Amino acid sequence: MGRPPEHLALEPLASSSSPPKSTKDAIGDKTQKPKILAVILDLDGTLLDTERATKSVFLEFLAKYGKTLNKEREQKREIGKTLKDSSTAIVEDYDLPLTPEQFIKEIIPMYQQKWKYVKALPGANRLIKHLHDHGVPTALASNSLREYIDAKISSHQGWREWFSVILGSDQVKAGKPSPDLFEEAARKMGVEAVHCLVIEDSMVGVKAANAAGMEVVAVPPHGEAAVCSSLANTVLHSLLEFQPEHWDLPPFQDWVDNALPIEPIYLSGLYVDGFVNEDTEDGKSALPDQVWGVFFGWAVMDMQKSYRVVVGIGSDHSSCSPQKKIQIHLGLNRKEISSLDAERLEECESIASAALDLPIFSQHAYVPLYPDTFFLEDMVATDELGT
């Protein structure tokens, strides 16, 4: 028995485990596409893991009115709507003795207390800073009100400066799925809509980008991947998979011998027979959907010895719950290969061994573990097995 890994590294899943790709996807056919000159990003669910930071708020609010969460309904609820539209739906669905306006007035202060703890999703800081450093006009266009956007990004260093334009739904005639937000963002950046690339996590946002006549990359939760693929140019697991050069944008230059340093991801659970079982109150994975792939790095087990590990993270299709399946290969061996075939695991081991011997990564092998929490820190990613 022991704790899960302390330091891990990411490598994308093989194409057979990827979300459905759009038939509209023609990234390689650049002759038929206008040159991309600007990028427009959504906020909640695309750049920020807002849902997990604030999930307790809605439960507390419902309890206040003697209601309980309807998990099935919430799993089917369309994401990305305006505050007014989503509030109207919630009031009706739960038969709350409130108007949508009263609901907003009561619950927003509760959310505001949590917004400062919202973390950036994997690859978000990397992408925004990269675009800014290379002079690519970049807009933030969200269905949130502008004052809420400012509150959510206030604790994220550099974000206000890295965006050329920041727009909320209250600054245009109509929010998504209307194209107004994206069209206004393009106008403010001085770029024609046809030369803009939108990155979104919701079908609502994808529809808005289509209506604006813009190219669109979807990075949706797993439940919306299939439907987004019908309208998006391409669908990705996370922003870490985004390759700017496919859109005639400057490529990333931050790889270290096929390994990419990325930001901390946090996880807790129990390691048993090659797998980590997450310990969560609601049975839902504590990891965002964007944490998905084959990871490698350092692990500390039983609070004592450190190991080199390869870790596969994906959905547990054998269960009806939204839990993730987390498989660990200790010591870079091949004792547990039910999810990773031997050939692929051998390649992962080779990549991991080379990366973990580098000083930039090996220094983290002996970082002490805190008694009550553990960290997946100084993560690295490899593109050797990418889709």
C-alpha positions as CSV (number, residue, x, y, z in Angstrom):
1,M,0.0,0.0,0.0
2,G,1.1,3.5,-0.4
3,R,0.5,6.9,-2.1
4,P,0.3,7.7,-5.8
5,P,3.2,9.3,-7.6
6,E,4.6,12.6,-6.6
7,H,6.2,13.6,-9.9
8,L,4.9,12.5,-13.2
9,A,5.1,13.3,-16.9
10,L,2.6,13.4,-19.7
11,E,2.5,11.7,-23.1
12,P,-0.7,11.7,-25.3
13,L,-2.7,8.6,-25.7
14,A,-2.6,6.6,-28.9
15,S,-5.2,7.6,-31.5
16,S,-7.4,4.6,-30.7
17,S,-8.1,6.1,-27.2
18,S,-8.5,9.7,-28.5
19,P,-11.9,11.5,-28.6
20,P,-13.5,11.5,-32.0
21,K,-11.8,13.7,-34.6
22,S,-13.9,15.9,-36.8
23,T,-14.4,14.9,-40.5
24,K,-14.2,18.6,-41.0
25,D,-10.6,18.6,-39.8
26,A,-8.3,19.6,-42.6
27,I,-5.3,20.9,-40.6
28,G,-2.8,19.6,-43.2
29,D,-4.7,21.2,-46.1
30,K,-3.4,24.7,-45.7
31,T,-4.1,25.7,-49.3
32,Q,-7.8,25.8,-48.5
33,K,-7.5,27.7,-45.3
34,P,-7.0,31.4,-44.7
35,K,-3.8,32.3,-42.7
36,I,-4.5,32.5,-39.0
37,L,-3.4,35.9,-37.6
38,A,-5.1,35.9,-34.2
39,V,-6.4,33.6,-31.6
40,I,-9.6,33.9,-29.4
41,L,-9.8,31.8,-26.3
42,D,-12.8,30.9,-24.0
43,L,-12.2,31.0,-20.2
44,D,-14.1,28.6,-18.1
45,G,-13.3,25.0,-19.0
46,T,-10.8,26.0,-21.6
47,L,-8.2,27.9,-19.6
48,L,-9.6,27.6,-16.1
49,D,-10.8,24.5,-14.2
50,T,-13.7,26.5,-12.7
51,E,-16.0,23.6,-12.2
52,R,-13.8,21.7,-9.7
53,A,-12.9,24.8,-7.7
54,T,-16.6,25.7,-7.3
55,K,-18.4,22.4,-7.3
56,S,-19.2,22.6,-3.5
57,V,-21.0,25.9,-3.9
58,F,-23.9,24.5,-5.9
59,L,-24.3,21.6,-3.5
60,E,-24.4,24.0,-0.5
61,F,-26.9,26.2,-2.3
62,L,-29.3,23.4,-3.1
63,A,-29.1,22.1,0.5
64,K,-30.1,25.5,1.7
65,Y,-33.4,25.0,-0.1
66,G,-33.8,21.4,0.8
67,K,-32.8,20.1,-2.7
68,T,-30.2,17.5,-3.7
69,L,-28.1,17.3,-6.8
70,N,-29.5,15.4,-9.7
71,K,-26.3,13.9,-11.0
72,E,-27.8,12.5,-14.2
73,R,-29.3,15.8,-15.1
74,E,-26.1,17.7,-14.4
75,Q,-24.1,15.3,-16.5
76,K,-26.4,16.1,-19.4
77,R,-26.5,19.9,-18.8
78,E,-25.1,21.9,-21.7
79,I,-22.0,23.8,-20.7
80,G,-20.9,27.3,-21.9
81,K,-24.3,29.1,-21.6
82,T,-24.7,32.6,-20.4
83,L,-25.3,33.2,-16.7
84,K,-28.9,34.3,-17.4
85,D,-29.7,31.2,-19.5
86,S,-28.0,28.7,-17.1
87,S,-29.6,30.3,-14.1
88,T,-33.1,30.1,-15.7
89,A,-32.6,26.4,-16.4
90,I,-31.4,25.6,-12.9
91,V,-34.3,27.4,-11.2
92,E,-36.8,25.5,-13.4
93,D,-35.0,22.1,-13.1
94,Y,-34.9,22.2,-9.3
95,D,-38.2,24.1,-8.8
96,L,-36.4,26.7,-6.6
97,P,-38.6,29.4,-5.0
98,L,-36.6,32.1,-6.7
99,T,-36.5,34.1,-9.9
100,P,-33.3,33.6,-12.0
101,E,-32.3,37.1,-10.9
102,Q,-32.7,36.2,-7.2
103,F,-30.7,33.0,-7.8
104,I,-27.9,34.9,-9.4
105,K,-27.8,37.5,-6.6
106,E,-27.6,34.8,-3.9
107,I,-25.2,32.3,-5.5
108,I,-22.6,34.6,-7.1
109,P,-21.1,35.9,-3.8
110,M,-20.6,32.2,-2.9
111,Y,-18.8,31.6,-6.2
112,Q,-16.7,34.7,-5.8
113,Q,-15.1,33.3,-2.7
114,K,-13.9,30.3,-4.6
115,W,-12.7,32.0,-7.8
116,K,-9.3,33.0,-6.4
117,Y,-8.6,29.3,-6.0
118,V,-9.4,28.3,-9.6
119,K,-6.4,26.7,-11.3
120,A,-5.2,27.0,-14.8
121,L,-5.8,23.9,-16.9
122,P,-2.9,22.0,-18.4
123,G,-1.2,24.0,-21.1
124,A,-3.1,27.2,-20.5
125,N,-0.3,29.4,-19.2
126,R,2.1,27.9,-21.7
127,L,-0.2,28.7,-24.7
128,I,-1.2,32.3,-23.7
129,K,2.4,33.3,-22.9
130,H,3.7,31.7,-26.1
131,L,1.2,33.7,-28.2
132,H,1.9,36.9,-26.4
133,D,5.7,36.5,-26.7
134,H,5.4,35.9,-30.4
135,G,3.2,38.9,-31.0
136,V,0.1,37.0,-31.9
137,P,-3.0,39.0,-31.1
138,T,-5.0,37.0,-28.5
139,A,-8.4,37.7,-27.1
140,L,-10.3,36.3,-24.2
141,A,-14.0,36.0,-25.0
142,S,-16.3,34.5,-22.3
143,N,-20.0,34.2,-21.6
144,S,-19.2,35.4,-18.1
145,L,-19.8,39.0,-17.2
146,R,-16.7,41.2,-17.6
147,E,-16.4,41.8,-13.8
148,Y,-16.5,38.1,-13.2
149,I,-13.8,37.5,-15.8
150,D,-11.5,40.0,-14.1
151,A,-12.1,38.3,-10.7
152,K,-11.4,34.8,-12.1
153,I,-8.1,35.8,-13.7
154,S,-6.9,38.2,-11.0
155,S,-4.7,35.5,-9.3
156,H,-3.1,34.4,-12.6
157,Q,0.0,36.4,-13.1
158,G,0.4,38.0,-16.5
159,W,-3.0,37.1,-17.9
160,R,-4.3,40.6,-18.1
161,E,-1.2,41.8,-20.0
162,W,-1.0,38.7,-22.2
163,F,-4.4,39.3,-23.8
164,S,-4.9,41.9,-26.4
165,V,-8.6,42.0,-25.7
166,I,-10.8,40.8,-22.9
167,L,-14.6,40.6,-23.5
168,G,-17.6,39.5,-21.4
169,S,-21.1,38.7,-22.6
170,D,-22.4,41.9,-21.0
171,Q,-20.2,43.9,-23.5
172,V,-22.0,42.7,-26.6
173,K,-25.6,42.4,-27.7
174,A,-25.8,38.6,-27.1
175,G,-23.5,35.9,-25.7
176,K,-22.6,32.6,-27.2
177,P,-24.0,30.8,-29.3
178,S,-24.4,34.2,-31.0
179,P,-21.2,35.1,-32.8
180,D,-21.3,38.6,-31.3
181,L,-18.5,38.0,-28.8
182,F,-16.1,36.6,-31.3
183,E,-16.9,39.2,-34.0
184,E,-16.3,42.0,-31.5
185,A,-13.0,40.4,-30.3
186,A,-11.8,40.2,-34.0
187,R,-12.9,43.8,-34.6
188,K,-11.0,45.1,-31.5
189,M,-7.9,43.2,-32.6
190,G,-8.2,44.6,-36.1
191,V,-8.3,41.1,-37.7
192,E,-10.9,39.8,-40.1
193,A,-13.0,36.9,-38.7
194,V,-11.8,34.5,-41.4
195,H,-8.2,34.9,-40.0
196,C,-9.1,34.1,-36.4
197,L,-8.8,30.7,-34.6
198,V,-11.1,30.1,-31.7
199,I,-10.3,27.6,-28.9
200,E,-13.3,26.4,-27.0
201,D,-14.5,23.7,-24.6
202,S,-18.3,23.7,-25.2
203,M,-20.7,23.1,-28.1
204,V,-22.2,26.5,-27.4
205,G,-18.8,28.1,-28.1
206,V,-18.1,26.0,-31.1
207,K,-21.5,27.0,-32.6
208,A,-20.6,30.7,-32.0
209,A,-17.3,30.3,-33.7
210,N,-18.9,28.6,-36.7
211,A,-21.5,31.4,-36.9
212,A,-18.7,34.0,-36.9
213,G,-17.0,32.2,-39.8
214,M,-13.9,31.3,-37.8
215,E,-11.8,28.2,-37.5
216,V,-12.3,26.3,-34.2
217,V,-10.4,23.9,-32.0
218,A,-12.4,22.1,-29.4
219,V,-10.9,21.0,-26.1
220,P,-14.1,19.6,-24.5
221,P,-14.9,17.4,-21.5
222,H,-15.2,13.8,-22.6
223,G,-19.0,13.9,-22.6
224,E,-19.1,16.6,-25.3
225,A,-16.2,15.4,-27.5
226,A,-18.4,13.5,-30.0
227,V,-20.9,16.3,-30.5
228,C,-18.2,19.0,-30.7
229,S,-16.4,16.9,-33.4
230,S,-19.3,17.4,-35.8
231,L,-18.7,21.2,-36.0
232,A,-15.1,21.8,-34.8
233,N,-12.1,21.7,-37.1
234,T,-10.4,19.4,-34.6
235,V,-10.9,18.0,-31.1
236,L,-8.0,17.7,-28.6
237,H,-7.7,16.1,-25.1
238,S,-6.0,19.2,-23.7
239,L,-4.2,22.4,-24.7
240,L,-0.9,20.4,-24.3
241,E,-1.8,18.7,-27.6
242,F,-2.2,22.0,-29.5
243,Q,0.4,22.5,-32.1
244,P,0.5,26.1,-33.3
245,E,2.4,25.3,-36.5
246,H,-0.6,23.4,-37.8
247,W,-2.3,26.8,-38.0
248,D,0.7,28.8,-39.4
249,L,1.5,30.1,-35.9
250,P,4.9,30.1,-34.3
251,P,5.8,26.6,-32.9
252,F,6.6,26.0,-29.3
253,Q,10.4,25.9,-28.5
254,D,10.2,24.7,-25.0
255,W,10.9,20.9,-25.4
256,V,13.9,19.4,-23.6
257,D,15.0,16.2,-25.4
258,N,11.4,15.1,-26.2
259,A,10.3,16.1,-22.7
260,L,8.2,19.2,-21.8
261,P,8.2,20.7,-18.3
262,I,4.6,21.5,-17.3
263,E,2.8,22.8,-14.3
264,P,1.7,20.9,-11.1
265,I,-1.3,18.6,-11.1
266,Y,-2.7,17.4,-7.8
267,L,-4.1,13.9,-7.0
268,S,-4.6,11.7,-4.0
269,G,-5.6,8.0,-3.8
270,L,-4.5,4.5,-2.8
271,Y,-2.0,2.5,-4.9
272,V,-3.1,-1.2,-5.2
273,D,-1.8,-3.8,-7.6
274,G,-0.6,-1.4,-10.3
275,F,-3.6,1.0,-10.1
276,V,-4.4,4.1,-8.1
277,N,-7.9,4.4,-6.7
278,E,-8.9,8.0,-6.2
279,D,-10.6,8.8,-2.9
280,T,-13.3,11.3,-3.7
281,E,-16.6,12.1,-1.9
282,D,-18.8,12.2,-5.0
283,G,-17.1,9.4,-6.9
284,K,-16.1,11.9,-9.6
285,S,-12.4,12.1,-10.5
286,A,-10.5,15.0,-8.9
287,L,-8.5,15.4,-12.1
288,P,-9.9,17.6,-14.9
289,D,-10.7,15.8,-18.2
290,Q,-7.7,17.4,-19.7
291,V,-5.4,15.2,-17.6
292,W,-5.4,12.3,-20.0
293,G,-2.5,10.2,-21.4
294,V,0.6,8.3,-20.4
295,F,2.6,10.0,-17.7
296,F,6.1,9.3,-16.4
297,G,8.2,10.6,-13.6
298,W,9.1,10.1,-9.9
299,A,6.9,8.5,-7.3
300,V,7.2,8.2,-3.6
301,M,5.5,5.2,-2.1
302,D,4.9,4.6,1.6
303,M,6.4,8.0,2.3
304,Q,9.9,6.4,2.0
305,K,11.4,5.1,-1.3
306,S,11.2,7.0,-4.6
307,Y,10.6,5.1,-7.9
308,R,10.7,5.8,-11.6
309,V,7.2,5.3,-13.0
310,V,5.1,5.2,-16.1
311,V,1.4,6.1,-15.4
312,G,-1.5,5.8,-17.8
313,I,-4.6,8.0,-17.1
314,G,-7.9,7.6,-19.0
315,S,-11.6,6.9,-18.5
316,D,-12.7,3.7,-16.7
317,H,-15.1,2.3,-19.3
318,S,-15.9,-0.6,-17.1
319,S,-17.7,1.7,-14.7
320,C,-20.7,3.9,-15.1
321,S,-19.1,6.5,-12.8
322,P,-17.0,9.4,-14.1
323,Q,-13.9,8.0,-12.4
324,K,-10.6,7.9,-14.2
325,K,-8.5,4.7,-14.6
326,I,-5.0,5.4,-13.3
327,Q,-2.5,2.6,-14.0
328,I,1.1,2.7,-12.6
329,H,4.2,0.8,-13.7
330,L,6.7,1.0,-10.9
331,G,10.4,1.0,-11.5
332,L,9.8,1.3,-15.2
333,N,9.1,-2.4,-15.4
334,R,6.4,-4.3,-17.3
335,K,4.6,-6.2,-14.6
336,E,1.3,-4.5,-15.1
337,I,0.5,-4.0,-18.8
338,S,-3.2,-4.7,-19.2
339,S,-3.8,-1.1,-20.5
340,L,-0.5,-0.5,-22.1
341,D,0.7,-3.2,-24.5
342,A,4.3,-4.4,-24.1
343,E,5.6,-2.7,-27.2
344,R,4.2,0.7,-26.4
345,L,5.2,0.4,-22.7
346,E,8.8,-0.4,-23.8
347,E,8.8,2.8,-25.9
348,C,7.4,4.8,-23.0
349,E,10.0,3.4,-20.7
350,S,12.8,4.4,-23.1
351,I,11.5,8.0,-23.3
352,A,11.0,8.2,-19.6
353,S,14.5,6.9,-18.7
354,A,16.2,9.3,-21.0
355,A,14.2,12.3,-19.7
356,L,14.5,11.4,-16.0
357,D,18.3,11.2,-16.2
358,L,18.4,14.9,-17.3
359,P,19.5,17.2,-14.4
360,I,16.4,19.4,-15.0
361,F,14.2,16.5,-14.0
362,S,16.4,14.2,-11.8
363,Q,16.7,16.9,-9.1
364,H,13.0,16.3,-8.2
365,A,13.5,12.6,-7.3
366,Y,14.1,13.5,-3.7
367,V,11.6,16.3,-3.1
368,P,10.0,15.6,0.3
369,L,6.3,14.6,0.5
370,Y,4.0,16.6,2.7
371,P,2.1,14.4,5.3
372,D,-1.5,15.2,4.2
373,T,-1.2,16.1,0.5
374,F,0.8,15.0,-2.4
375,F,1.8,16.7,-5.6
376,L,2.2,15.7,-9.2
377,E,4.8,18.4,-9.7
378,D,7.3,19.4,-12.4
379,M,5.5,17.3,-14.9
380,V,7.0,16.6,-18.3
381,A,5.5,15.5,-21.6
382,T,6.8,13.6,-24.5
383,D,5.5,13.8,-28.1
384,E,7.0,10.5,-29.3
385,L,3.7,8.6,-29.2
386,G,1.4,11.5,-30.0
387,T,-1.7,11.2,-32.1
